[in-house]
Amino acid sequence: MAKISSDALSALRKADTPTVCNALEHVMGGRTAEGFTKHPVVCADPSLPPVVGFARTAKIRASSPAQKPAVEVRALRMQYYEYVSAGEGPTVAVIEDADWPHVIGGFWGEMQVAQHKGLGVAGTVTNGVLRDLGMLDEGYQVIAGAVGPSHAFVHVTELDCPVTIFGMTVRPDDLIHADRHGAVVVPAEHIERMPWAIDVVMRKEVPILSAARAPGFNIEKLRAAWLEADKIS
């Protein structure tokens, strides 16, 4: 399992997800169309800071009842709680709703948020349904695919498995960064370079933004600002 230093964790928690995507491109030496969500999301609280943690993955379904005895369904749910709370943190619950794109049942609501927050989970990323808005414990972010009223037949079907959330493939223990924009996987080999990369991409923006927002901005000043930004490394 990958690890993260306190410096890298602090830098990632301070940066929004678009900045992290830019920083990853800088580390990788070019742009990419993989590794991040590609569909609009909803979130429990847009004002919350980014969620950063290692993925605890699972799959759920809500459109039809579980094809197992109730005692087995309950046992699997408890195994899920044991799994998401185990190991070194921080951890993020990353849950694929197998009903996508026709999700109907909310696994995430007041009860689940309270239990996950109490177990020390940092937050949630899912393509499924979020409900109980206004009743969720403060400080716990859920990045979801939709808002709905019912849990229908929702139940856990798999644990500790690869999942896909809006085109983003996530393996167990991948490092996830997520906010109201969506989510991105930070590959293990790049984790400790993120503080440097985030700093570089943010400093590169300063000359261009400063020039663009100053009186008298024109194309010549834009060219000069680009040249200045290119020198930053």
Secondary structure as UniProt FT lines:
FT   HELIX           6..14
FT   HELIX           17..28
FT   STRAND          42..43
FT   TURN            46..47
FT   STRAND          51..61
FT   HELIX           70..84
FT   STRAND          91..97
FT   TURN            98..101
FT   HELIX           110..118
FT   TURN            119..120
FT   STRAND          123..126
FT   STRAND          129..130
FT   TURN            133..134
FT   TURN            138..139
FT   STRAND          141..144
FT   STRAND          146..147
FT   TURN            152..153
FT   STRAND          155..159
FT   STRAND          163..165
FT   TURN            166..167
FT   STRAND          168..170
FT   TURN            172..173
FT   STRAND          175..179
FT   TURN            180..181
FT   STRAND          182..186
FT   HELIX           188..193
FT   HELIX           194..212
FT   TURN            215..216
FT   HELIX           219..230
//
